[in-house]
Amino acid sequence: MSEAGERMRVVEERDGAVLVLTLDYPARRNALAMPLRAALEDALERAHAPESGVRAVVLTGAEGNFCSGGDISRMEVATAMDGRERMRRTHRLVRLMAKGGLPIVAAVEGWCAGAGMALACACDTIVAAEDARFVAGFHKIGLMADMGLAHFLPARVGMGRARRLLLYHEPLTAPEAERIGLVDFVAPKGHALAAALEKARFLAEEAPAPIRLTKQILAAGLDESLEQEQTFQGLLFTTEDHKEGRAAFFARRKPVFKGR
């Protein structure tokens, strides 16, 4: 439970050698509050233990949405050092997902926005329901893309499309996302989890060592990107533009940024 008594948890379920992890924070459409990130990291650490018997993971969201992004209601960062520490803790999760030995399949229904989009891109496979929606949107609150999205997105869609998605906040439907390579497989509405489980069961039967080493190769360059992100985003958390972006979000108005 959150401090306000709202349900905030990661639900763990087994399907043979597949572990299904469900983000369950319905009050904020599964927004990635720091406690939820920590719970997800803990669950993945347990899954990576040899005695767990887990060979693949499915990551999804509860109640019709994958993840609405960062929890803007909890983005209280006082100093650049606080911002760097926030990113350092987040990057433990990102590295575990991208460089750990277990293949991870995202099952996306509903919105996959901001940090949620980064979380999906940190997975090895993205399965989306046909009515799912993807958007970056970080700049709307005066921040840059984080959780490794500046590394993962160009690898999926190319530098030109990544630049466009990160700068213009254009929302994408699942079929559009599949066409440009952001999504790997599209499922009928309400069936993303079932389709993701099918892919995860396939991966769970594969030899684990080649998967682990392939992930290591594909993660080349991630650490350098995260180091820059930690510094840059840490600074952006302290800007007047970020404060304005948060205020505009809660007032449901367009922000007025002044470059400071």
Backbone as JSON, one array per atom type, in Angstrom:
{
  "sequence": "MSEAGERMRVVEERDGAVLVLTLDYPARRNALAMPLRAALEDALERAHAPESGVRAVVLTGAEGNFCSGGDISRMEVATAMDGRERMRRTHRLVRLMAKGGLPIVAAVEGWCAGAGMALACACDTIVAAEDARFVAGFHKIGLMADMGLAHFLPARVGMGRARRLLLYHEPLTAPEAERIGLVDFVAPKGHALAAALEKARFLAEEAPAPIRLTKQILAAGLDESLEQEQTFQGLLFTTEDHKEGRAAFFARRKPVFKGR",
  "N": [[0.83, -1.2, 0.0], [0.41, 2.32, -0.63], [1.6, 5.43, 0.92], [-0.68, 6.93, 1.17], [-2.61, 5.07, 1.48], [-3.39, 3.88, -0.84], [-3.61, 1.16, -3.15], [-0.6, -0.28, -4.05], [1.53, -2.23, -5.64], [3.5, -5.07, -6.78], [2.34, -7.76, -8.39], [2.93, -11.2, -8.25], [2.89, -14.09, -10.2], [2.95, -17.51, -11.19], [3.51, -19.36, -14.16], [4.26, -22.21, -14.91], [7.57, -22.31, -15.9], [7.57, -19.65, -16.34], [7.42, -16.4, -15.07], [4.97, -14.15, -14.15], [4.69, -10.76, -13.82], [2.85, -8.19, -12.46], [2.17, -4.83, -12.6], [0.53, -3.02, -10.2], [-1.12, -0.47, -9.45], [-3.58, 1.08, -9.36], [-4.74, 3.59, -8.8], [-3.15, 5.48, -10.0], [-2.98, 4.67, -12.6], [-1.02, 2.67, -12.78], [1.38, 4.07, -12.52], [4.91, 4.69, -12.29], [5.88, 4.97, -9.43], [8.51, 5.5, -7.03], [8.57, 3.49, -4.91], [7.2, 1.42, -6.23], [8.91, 0.86, -8.37], [11.07, -0.13, -6.89], [9.9, -2.43, -5.81], [9.45, -3.9, -8.12], [12.08, -4.29, -8.99], [13.03, -5.88, -6.85], [11.43, -8.17, -7.17], [12.35, -9.08, -9.65], [15.03, -9.58, -9.05], [14.76, -11.77, -7.29], [13.69, -13.57, -9.11], [15.87, -14.02, -10.76], [17.51, -15.61, -9.25], [19.18, -18.75, -9.11], [17.8, -20.89, -7.91], [15.16, -20.28, -8.25], [13.86, -21.26, -10.49], [12.77, -19.89, -12.58], [12.51, -19.11, -15.99], [11.75, -17.29, -17.85], [10.15, -14.07, -18.12], [7.08, -12.31, -17.87], [5.9, -9.06, -18.15], [3.38, -6.92, -17.11], [0.48, -4.74, -16.8], [-2.04, -3.81, -14.4], [-5.64, -3.68, -14.56], [-6.28, -2.71, -17.17], [-4.34, -0.93, -18.17], [-0.92, -0.52, -19.12], [1.29, 1.13, -18.11], [1.31, 4.4, -16.9], [3.44, 6.12, -16.86], [5.96, 8.07, -15.09], [5.3, 8.72, -11.61], [3.91, 11.59, -11.2], [2.87, 12.95, -9.06], [4.58, 12.37, -7.04], [7.06, 13.39, -7.55], [9.09, 14.88, -6.02], [11.83, 16.52, -5.86], [14.59, 17.92, -4.44], [17.27, 18.81, -4.83], [20.01, 18.73, -7.24], [21.69, 16.61, -6.63], [19.95, 14.95, -5.22], [18.31, 14.31, -7.36], [20.11, 12.88, -8.99], [20.55, 10.68, -7.32], [18.01, 9.55, -7.27], [17.84, 8.73, -9.95], [19.99, 6.95, -10.01], [19.07, 4.81, -8.42], [16.87, 4.03, -9.94], [18.18, 3.17, -12.24], [19.36, 0.77, -11.5], [17.28, -1.04, -11.76], [16.79, -0.82, -14.54], [19.21, -1.76, -15.64], [19.2, -4.39, -14.68], [17.01, -5.45, -16.04], [17.81, -5.17, -18.74], [20.35, -6.33, -18.92], [20.35, -8.59, -17.38], [19.96, -12.19, -17.06], [17.47, -13.25, -17.78], [14.93, -13.57, -20.25], [12.54, -11.04, -21.05], [9.19, -10.31, -21.54], [7.02, -7.84, -22.55], [3.63, -7.19, -21.9], [1.29, -5.3, -23.22], [-1.46, -3.39, -22.56], [-3.87, -0.8, -23.11], [-2.68, 2.4, -21.99], [0.72, 3.22, -22.53], [3.01, 5.04, -21.45], [5.51, 7.64, -21.32], [7.75, 6.99, -18.74], [6.7, 4.46, -18.64], [6.71, 3.65, -21.29], [9.47, 3.56, -21.63], [10.02, 1.48, -19.85], [8.77, -0.68, -21.13], [10.33, -0.77, -23.44], [12.73, -1.57, -22.36], [12.33, -4.21, -22.06], [12.67, -7.42, -23.71], [10.94, -8.24, -25.67], [8.03, -6.82, -27.06], [4.66, -7.1, -26.74], [1.61, -5.97, -27.82], [-1.77, -5.0, -27.26], [-4.26, -4.36, -29.75], [-5.52, -1.95, -29.35], [-3.81, -0.5, -27.77], [-1.83, 2.33, -26.65], [0.97, 4.39, -27.27], [3.29, 6.76, -26.02], [5.83, 9.23, -25.61], [6.41, 11.87, -24.17], [7.8, 13.11, -22.02], [8.82, 15.74, -22.1], [6.69, 17.37, -21.62], [6.49, 17.83, -18.95], [8.79, 19.17, -18.46], [11.07, 17.55, -18.48], [13.61, 15.2, -19.64], [13.7, 12.21, -21.65], [13.97, 9.22, -19.77], [15.14, 6.33, -17.89], [16.64, 4.85, -19.66], [15.52, 5.18, -22.18], [16.48, 6.78, -24.27], [18.51, 5.23, -25.19], [17.33, 2.69, -25.78], [15.17, 3.23, -27.57], [16.14, 4.32, -30.16], [17.47, 2.0, -30.97], [15.38, 0.36, -31.53], [13.68, 1.7, -33.39], [15.21, 3.29, -35.03], [17.32, 6.22, -35.44], [16.21, 8.6, -36.51], [13.36, 8.33, -36.33], [13.19, 7.92, -33.58], [14.1, 10.39, -32.59], [12.01, 12.02, -33.49], [9.79, 10.96, -32.06], [10.58, 11.47, -29.44], [10.83, 14.23, -29.33], [8.43, 15.38, -30.26], [6.28, 14.2, -29.0], [4.36, 12.51, -30.15], [1.54, 10.47, -30.14], [1.2, 6.93, -30.58], [-0.63, 4.34, -32.14], [-0.99, 0.79, -31.51], [-0.78, -0.77, -33.96], [0.55, 1.14, -35.58], [2.88, 1.44, -34.08], [3.93, -1.12, -34.32], [4.49, -1.15, -37.04], [6.71, 0.56, -37.28], [8.58, -0.71, -35.77], [8.63, -0.44, -33.01], [6.89, -1.99, -31.52], [6.68, -5.52, -31.25], [4.79, -7.6, -31.65], [1.29, -7.63, -32.35], [-1.74, -8.03, -30.66], [-5.2, -9.12, -30.37], [-7.64, -6.91, -28.84], [-7.55, -6.97, -25.34], [-6.13, -9.34, -25.22], [-3.4, -9.28, -24.95], [-1.83, -10.24, -22.81], [-2.18, -13.04, -22.92], [-1.03, -13.57, -25.43], [1.57, -12.69, -24.93], [2.36, -14.48, -22.95], [2.49, -16.81, -24.47], [4.72, -16.26, -26.1], [6.65, -16.01, -24.07], [6.66, -18.58, -22.97], [7.76, -19.99, -25.08], [10.38, -18.87, -25.11], [11.23, -19.71, -22.6], [11.77, -22.36, -22.98], [14.01, -22.41, -24.49], [17.64, -22.67, -24.83], [19.25, -21.29, -22.04], [21.76, -19.93, -21.77], [22.69, -18.85, -24.33], [20.7, -16.89, -24.7], [21.14, -15.2, -22.51], [23.75, -14.25, -23.07], [23.38, -13.04, -25.54], [21.72, -10.92, -24.79], [23.57, -9.47, -23.31], [25.32, -8.55, -25.33], [23.54, -6.96, -26.85], [23.04, -4.96, -25.06], [25.18, -3.29, -25.16], [26.7, -0.15, -24.75], [24.72, 0.87, -23.15], [25.36, 1.54, -20.47], [26.93, 3.87, -20.69], [25.07, 5.65, -21.74], [23.22, 5.75, -19.63], [24.76, 6.91, -17.63], [25.09, 9.57, -18.56], [22.4, 10.29, -18.6], [21.76, 10.16, -15.88], [23.1, 12.39, -14.83], [22.07, 14.56, -16.4], [19.21, 14.39, -16.16], [19.03, 14.56, -13.41], [19.71, 17.24, -13.01], [17.62, 18.51, -14.41], [15.37, 17.97, -12.87], [15.45, 19.97, -10.98], [14.81, 22.37, -12.14], [13.03, 25.45, -12.96], [11.32, 25.13, -15.07], [10.57, 22.44, -14.89], [9.09, 22.5, -12.52], [7.02, 24.17, -13.38], [5.95, 22.53, -15.38], [4.94, 20.4, -13.86], [3.05, 21.77, -12.3], [1.31, 22.67, -14.3], [0.4, 20.25, -15.28], [-1.15, 19.24, -13.14], [-3.02, 21.26, -12.99], [-4.25, 20.94, -15.33], [-3.64, 22.36, -17.69], [-1.95, 24.05, -20.43], [1.57, 24.06, -20.26], [3.8, 26.84, -19.58], [6.81, 27.39, -20.6], [9.99, 28.77, -19.7], [12.65, 28.41, -20.0], [14.33, 28.08, -17.81]],
  "CA": [[0.0, 0.0, 0.0], [1.12, 3.59, -0.61], [1.42, 6.18, 2.15], [-2.05, 7.44, 1.2], [-3.51, 3.94, 1.59], [-3.73, 3.37, -2.16], [-2.95, -0.1, -3.49], [0.59, -0.13, -4.88], [2.25, -3.48, -5.46], [3.79, -5.9, -7.94], [1.75, -9.09, -8.17], [3.74, -12.27, -8.84], [2.18, -15.33, -10.5], [3.75, -18.46, -11.97], [2.96, -20.18, -15.23], [5.4, -23.08, -15.16], [8.87, -21.63, -15.77], [7.36, -18.23, -16.64], [6.94, -15.55, -13.97], [4.17, -13.0, -14.6], [4.75, -9.64, -12.89], [1.82, -7.22, -12.8], [2.17, -3.54, -11.91], [-0.83, -2.85, -9.68], [-1.23, 0.83, -8.78], [-4.69, 1.57, -10.2], [-5.07, 4.99, -8.55], [-2.35, 6.3, -10.92], [-2.83, 3.89, -13.84], [0.25, 1.93, -12.68], [2.53, 4.97, -12.64], [6.11, 4.11, -11.68], [6.38, 5.58, -8.2], [9.76, 4.86, -6.63], [8.35, 2.2, -4.23], [6.81, 0.4, -7.2], [10.14, 0.49, -9.06], [11.85, -0.97, -5.99], [9.22, -3.72, -5.7], [9.71, -4.61, -9.37], [13.48, -4.72, -8.94], [13.13, -6.98, -5.9], [10.82, -9.36, -7.78], [13.24, -9.56, -10.7], [16.2, -10.16, -8.4], [14.38, -13.12, -6.84], [13.51, -14.42, -10.29], [17.17, -14.36, -11.32], [18.19, -16.59, -8.42], [19.14, -20.07, -9.77], [16.83, -21.81, -7.31], [13.78, -19.85, -8.51], [13.27, -22.04, -11.57], [12.2, -19.0, -13.59], [13.29, -19.09, -17.23], [11.29, -16.13, -18.63], [9.27, -13.17, -17.36], [6.12, -11.44, -18.55], [5.62, -7.85, -17.38], [2.14, -6.32, -17.57], [-0.14, -3.8, -15.87], [-3.39, -4.18, -13.95], [-6.84, -2.88, -14.82], [-6.43, -2.15, -18.5], [-3.25, -0.07, -18.61], [0.41, -1.02, -18.81], [1.92, 2.07, -17.18], [1.06, 5.77, -17.35], [4.66, 6.92, -16.78], [6.38, 8.34, -13.73], [4.25, 9.24, -10.72], [4.19, 13.02, -11.11], [2.48, 13.41, -7.73], [5.65, 12.05, -6.09], [8.34, 13.88, -8.07], [9.58, 15.95, -5.15], [13.29, 16.43, -5.87], [15.03, 19.23, -3.96], [18.59, 19.19, -5.35], [20.53, 17.91, -8.33], [22.21, 15.37, -6.05], [18.78, 14.11, -4.99], [17.89, 13.82, -8.66], [21.06, 11.84, -9.4], [20.31, 9.49, -6.52], [16.77, 8.96, -7.78], [18.15, 8.03, -11.19], [20.87, 5.81, -9.71], [18.23, 3.71, -7.96], [16.09, 3.58, -11.1], [19.05, 2.5, -13.21], [19.56, -0.62, -11.08], [16.2, -1.8, -12.39], [17.0, -0.83, -15.98], [20.34, -2.66, -15.95], [18.77, -5.77, -14.41], [16.14, -5.87, -17.13], [18.49, -5.21, -20.03], [21.58, -7.11, -18.89], [20.14, -9.82, -16.65], [19.91, -13.38, -17.91], [16.12, -13.72, -18.11], [14.19, -12.82, -21.27], [11.36, -10.38, -20.5], [8.19, -9.96, -22.55], [6.02, -6.87, -22.08], [2.26, -7.36, -22.38], [0.81, -3.92, -23.11], [-2.85, -2.99, -22.82], [-4.13, 0.59, -22.73], [-1.62, 3.39, -22.15], [2.13, 2.92, -22.25], [3.43, 6.43, -21.62], [6.66, 8.14, -20.59], [8.57, 5.94, -18.15], [6.1, 3.18, -19.01], [7.24, 3.32, -22.61], [10.85, 3.16, -21.41], [9.99, 0.17, -19.21], [8.46, -1.66, -22.17], [11.47, -0.88, -24.35], [13.78, -2.3, -21.67], [12.03, -5.62, -22.23], [13.24, -7.99, -24.94], [9.86, -8.35, -26.64], [6.84, -6.05, -26.7], [3.39, -7.54, -27.3], [0.63, -4.92, -27.5], [-3.13, -5.12, -27.76], [-4.45, -3.5, -30.91], [-5.98, -0.63, -28.92], [-2.81, 0.12, -26.89], [-1.31, 3.61, -27.1], [2.33, 4.67, -26.83], [3.72, 8.14, -26.15], [6.96, 9.55, -24.73], [5.76, 12.89, -23.37], [8.58, 13.62, -20.89], [9.05, 17.18, -22.18], [5.51, 18.09, -21.16], [6.73, 18.24, -17.56], [10.11, 19.77, -18.37], [12.11, 16.54, -18.29], [14.02, 14.44, -20.8], [13.43, 10.78, -21.55], [14.89, 8.53, -18.87], [15.07, 4.87, -17.8], [17.31, 4.25, -20.79], [14.75, 5.25, -23.42], [17.31, 7.35, -25.33], [19.31, 4.11, -25.71], [16.5, 1.6, -26.32], [14.27, 3.61, -28.66], [16.8, 4.3, -31.46], [17.78, 0.63, -31.33], [14.17, -0.28, -32.06], [12.99, 2.38, -34.49], [16.14, 4.14, -35.77], [17.58, 7.51, -34.81], [15.3, 9.63, -36.99], [12.03, 8.15, -35.71], [13.34, 8.12, -32.14], [14.16, 11.84, -32.38], [10.66, 12.56, -33.7], [8.92, 10.53, -30.96], [11.01, 12.08, -28.18], [10.69, 15.69, -29.38], [7.09, 15.85, -30.62], [5.27, 13.54, -28.14], [3.28, 11.99, -30.97], [1.05, 9.16, -29.7], [1.15, 5.89, -31.6], [-1.43, 3.15, -31.91], [-0.19, -0.43, -31.57], [-0.39, -1.1, -35.34], [1.57, 2.1, -36.02], [4.11, 1.11, -33.37], [4.48, -2.34, -34.93], [5.01, -0.83, -38.37], [8.03, 1.2, -37.2], [9.5, -1.55, -35.01], [8.54, -0.23, -31.57], [6.18, -3.16, -31.02], [7.04, -6.74, -31.98], [3.59, -8.37, -32.0], [0.02, -7.02, -31.99], [-2.76, -9.01, -30.3], [-6.54, -8.53, -30.25], [-7.93, -6.19, -27.6], [-7.75, -7.83, -24.18], [-5.41, -10.61, -25.34], [-1.95, -9.08, -24.96], [-1.18, -11.12, -21.83], [-2.18, -14.41, -23.45], [-0.03, -13.63, -26.51], [2.89, -12.55, -24.32], [2.65, -15.76, -22.3], [2.88, -17.75, -25.52], [6.11, -15.94, -26.46], [7.52, -16.3, -22.93], [6.8, -20.04, -22.86], [8.74, -20.37, -26.11], [11.71, -18.48, -24.65], [11.57, -20.51, -21.42], [12.22, -23.68, -23.42], [15.26, -22.25, -25.21], [18.85, -22.73, -24.0], [19.34, -19.99, -21.38], [23.04, -19.23, -21.9], [22.73, -17.98, -25.52], [19.83, -15.73, -24.48], [21.83, -14.3, -21.58], [24.89, -13.61, -23.73], [22.83, -12.15, -26.57], [21.29, -9.71, -24.1], [24.77, -8.71, -22.96], [25.79, -7.86, -26.54], [22.57, -5.95, -27.25], [23.07, -3.88, -24.08], [26.4, -2.48, -25.32], [26.45, 1.29, -24.81], [23.68, 1.29, -22.21], [25.93, 2.17, -19.28], [27.34, 5.24, -21.03], [23.85, 6.44, -21.88], [22.63, 5.94, -18.3], [25.6, 7.86, -16.89], [24.7, 10.9, -18.99], [21.02, 10.5, -18.18], [21.75, 10.41, -14.44], [23.5, 13.78, -14.6], [21.18, 15.53, -17.05], [17.88, 14.37, -15.55], [19.19, 15.08, -12.06], [19.64, 18.7, -13.09], [16.3, 18.95, -14.89], [14.42, 17.89, -11.76], [15.56, 21.17, -10.14], [14.56, 23.58, -12.92], [11.73, 26.11, -12.89], [10.47, 24.55, -16.11], [9.97, 21.21, -14.36], [8.05, 22.92, -11.57], [5.91, 24.66, -14.19], [5.34, 21.39, -16.03], [4.13, 19.67, -12.88], [1.9, 22.6, -11.95], [0.38, 22.66, -15.44], [-0.2, 18.91, -15.34], [-2.2, 19.11, -12.13], [-4.07, 22.24, -13.31], [-4.78, 20.54, -16.64], [-3.46, 23.46, -18.64], [-0.71, 23.99, -21.18], [2.66, 24.71, -19.53], [4.5, 27.96, -20.19], [8.21, 27.19, -20.26], [10.8, 29.97, -19.86], [14.05, 28.06, -20.2], [15.16, 28.18, -16.6]],
  "C": [[0.87, 1.25, 0.0], [0.88, 4.29, 0.71], [0.0, 6.7, 2.29], [-3.08, 6.31, 1.31], [-3.95, 3.37, 0.26], [-2.97, 2.07, -2.42], [-1.79, 0.17, -4.44], [1.46, -1.36, -4.65], [2.61, -4.08, -6.81], [3.3, -7.3, -7.62], [2.58, -10.13, -8.92], [2.89, -13.54, -9.0], [3.07, -16.21, -11.37], [2.9, -19.17, -13.01], [4.08, -21.12, -15.65], [6.7, -22.35, -14.89], [8.77, -20.13, -16.08], [6.81, -17.53, -15.4], [6.2, -14.36, -14.58], [4.2, -11.95, -13.49], [3.76, -8.57, -13.34], [1.96, -5.97, -11.95], [0.74, -3.24, -11.49], [-0.89, -1.6, -8.8], [-2.35, 1.57, -9.49], [-5.02, 3.04, -9.99], [-4.33, 5.92, -9.5], [-2.08, 5.56, -12.24], [-1.43, 3.26, -13.92], [1.47, 2.81, -12.93], [3.7, 4.43, -11.81], [6.61, 4.97, -10.52], [7.63, 4.82, -7.76], [9.54, 3.57, -5.84], [7.95, 1.08, -5.18], [8.02, -0.06, -8.02], [10.98, -0.45, -8.19], [11.23, -2.36, -5.86], [9.46, -4.56, -6.96], [11.15, -5.12, -9.41], [13.65, -5.92, -8.01], [12.58, -8.28, -6.49], [11.73, -9.95, -8.86], [14.52, -10.15, -10.13], [15.91, -11.57, -7.91], [14.25, -14.07, -8.01], [14.84, -14.86, -10.89], [17.96, -15.34, -10.46], [18.08, -17.98, -9.05], [18.06, -20.99, -9.22], [15.39, -21.43, -7.6], [13.09, -20.71, -9.56], [12.64, -21.21, -12.66], [13.11, -18.97, -14.81], [12.88, -17.93, -18.14], [10.3, -15.35, -17.79], [8.32, -12.47, -18.31], [5.82, -10.27, -17.61], [4.38, -7.19, -17.96], [1.61, -5.36, -16.52], [-1.57, -4.21, -15.56], [-4.44, -3.2, -14.48], [-6.77, -2.07, -16.12], [-5.37, -1.19, -18.98], [-1.91, -0.71, -18.25], [1.06, -0.13, -17.76], [1.77, 3.48, -17.75], [2.28, 6.66, -17.28], [5.14, 7.05, -15.35], [5.22, 8.9, -12.91], [4.54, 10.71, -10.43], [3.83, 13.56, -9.73], [3.58, 13.2, -6.7], [7.02, 12.54, -6.57], [8.81, 15.09, -7.28], [11.1, 15.81, -5.03], [13.85, 17.81, -5.55], [16.32, 19.71, -4.61], [19.0, 18.29, -6.49], [21.09, 16.6, -7.81], [21.08, 14.41, -5.71], [18.29, 13.5, -6.3], [18.81, 12.72, -9.17], [20.84, 10.55, -8.61], [19.04, 8.78, -6.95], [17.04, 8.16, -9.05], [19.06, 6.83, -10.95], [20.05, 4.59, -9.28], [17.39, 3.14, -9.1], [16.94, 2.77, -12.06], [19.43, 1.08, -12.79], [18.52, -1.52, -11.73], [16.43, -1.92, -13.89], [18.11, -1.8, -16.36], [19.95, -4.12, -15.73], [17.9, -6.29, -15.54], [16.91, -6.09, -18.43], [19.67, -6.17, -20.06], [21.47, -8.4, -18.09], [19.91, -11.0, -17.59], [18.53, -13.79, -18.38], [15.51, -12.9, -19.24], [12.89, -12.28, -20.67], [10.46, -9.95, -21.65], [7.2, -8.99, -21.93], [4.68, -7.17, -22.72], [1.53, -6.04, -22.14], [-0.65, -3.83, -23.51], [-2.98, -1.52, -22.45], [-2.91, 1.48, -22.94], [-0.26, 2.85, -21.72], [2.87, 4.23, -22.5], [4.68, 6.73, -20.81], [7.55, 7.03, -20.08], [8.01, 4.56, -18.42], [6.58, 2.71, -20.37], [8.7, 2.88, -22.49], [10.92, 1.77, -20.8], [9.71, -0.92, -20.24], [9.66, -1.86, -23.09], [12.67, -1.56, -23.69], [13.55, -3.8, -21.7], [12.6, -6.11, -23.56], [12.21, -8.09, -26.05], [8.69, -7.53, -26.14], [5.65, -6.6, -27.48], [2.34, -6.53, -26.88], [-0.74, -5.29, -28.05], [-3.36, -4.08, -28.84], [-4.92, -2.1, -30.54], [-5.0, 0.05, -27.97], [-2.31, 1.42, -27.51], [0.06, 3.86, -26.47], [2.63, 6.15, -27.02], [4.88, 8.38, -25.19], [6.53, 10.63, -23.74], [6.54, 13.48, -22.21], [8.68, 15.15, -20.9], [7.86, 17.99, -21.68], [5.63, 18.51, -19.7], [8.17, 18.72, -17.38], [11.24, 18.8, -18.09], [12.5, 15.94, -19.63], [13.65, 12.97, -20.59], [14.45, 10.14, -20.61], [14.6, 7.03, -18.87], [15.63, 4.2, -19.05], [16.6, 4.4, -22.12], [15.58, 5.83, -24.57], [18.27, 6.31, -25.91], [18.42, 3.09, -26.42], [15.7, 2.01, -27.56], [14.96, 3.68, -30.01], [17.17, 2.89, -31.92], [16.58, -0.08, -31.93], [13.66, 0.39, -33.34], [13.92, 3.2, -35.37], [16.23, 5.53, -35.17], [16.57, 8.57, -35.23], [13.93, 9.53, -36.34], [12.1, 8.37, -34.2], [13.35, 9.61, -31.81], [12.75, 12.45, -32.49], [9.74, 12.2, -32.52], [9.28, 11.23, -29.65], [10.78, 13.59, -28.17], [9.25, 16.17, -29.57], [5.96, 15.18, -29.84], [4.12, 12.95, -28.95], [2.83, 10.63, -30.45], [0.97, 8.2, -30.87], [0.15, 4.82, -31.19], [-0.52, 1.93, -31.99], [0.16, -0.82, -33.01], [0.66, -0.15, -35.9], [2.91, 1.78, -35.37], [4.76, -0.15, -33.93], [5.12, -2.03, -36.28], [6.41, -0.23, -38.31], [9.02, 0.41, -36.34], [9.48, -1.34, -33.51], [7.89, -1.42, -30.88], [6.53, -4.36, -31.88], [5.82, -7.51, -32.48], [2.36, -7.62, -31.53], [-1.0, -8.13, -31.77], [-4.13, -8.34, -30.29], [-6.72, -7.85, -28.89], [-8.21, -7.18, -26.47], [-6.96, -9.11, -24.18], [-3.9, -10.44, -25.37], [-1.25, -10.03, -23.99], [-1.11, -12.54, -22.34], [-1.13, -14.56, -24.54], [1.38, -13.53, -25.95], [3.3, -13.84, -23.61], [3.1, -16.81, -23.31], [4.34, -17.51, -25.93], [7.06, -16.3, -25.32], [7.71, -17.8, -22.74], [7.79, -20.57, -23.89], [10.15, -20.07, -25.62], [12.17, -19.32, -23.46], [12.09, -21.88, -21.79], [13.53, -23.62, -24.2], [16.45, -22.41, -24.25], [19.09, -21.37, -23.36], [20.64, -19.23, -21.63], [23.1, -18.36, -23.16], [21.85, -16.74, -25.37], [20.54, -14.72, -23.59], [22.97, -13.56, -22.27], [24.45, -12.68, -24.85], [22.37, -10.84, -25.95], [22.48, -8.84, -23.71], [25.29, -7.92, -24.16], [24.85, -6.71, -26.9], [22.54, -4.77, -26.27], [24.32, -3.02, -24.18], [26.03, -1.01, -25.49], [25.43, 1.78, -23.81], [24.27, 2.04, -21.02], [26.33, 3.62, -19.54], [26.13, 6.15, -21.14], [23.23, 6.74, -20.51], [23.45, 6.92, -17.46], [25.26, 9.3, -17.27], [23.3, 11.24, -18.49], [20.95, 10.84, -16.69], [22.09, 11.86, -14.13], [22.48, 14.76, -15.16], [19.8, 15.57, -16.39], [17.93, 14.87, -14.1], [19.12, 16.58, -12.01], [18.24, 19.19, -13.47], [15.24, 18.89, -13.8], [14.37, 19.19, -10.95], [15.2, 22.45, -10.87], [13.17, 24.16, -12.67], [10.77, 25.54, -13.94], [9.83, 23.24, -15.65], [8.86, 21.53, -13.37], [6.81, 23.39, -12.31], [5.19, 23.5, -14.87], [4.46, 20.59, -15.09], [2.88, 20.46, -12.51], [0.85, 22.59, -13.05], [-0.33, 21.32, -15.56], [-1.36, 18.81, -14.37], [-3.33, 20.11, -12.37], [-4.75, 21.94, -14.64], [-4.78, 21.7, -17.63], [-2.15, 23.27, -19.39], [0.4, 24.69, -20.39], [3.24, 25.87, -20.31], [5.95, 27.89, -19.73], [9.03, 28.44, -20.57], [12.29, 29.68, -19.95], [14.92, 28.26, -18.99], [14.66, 27.22, -15.52]]
}
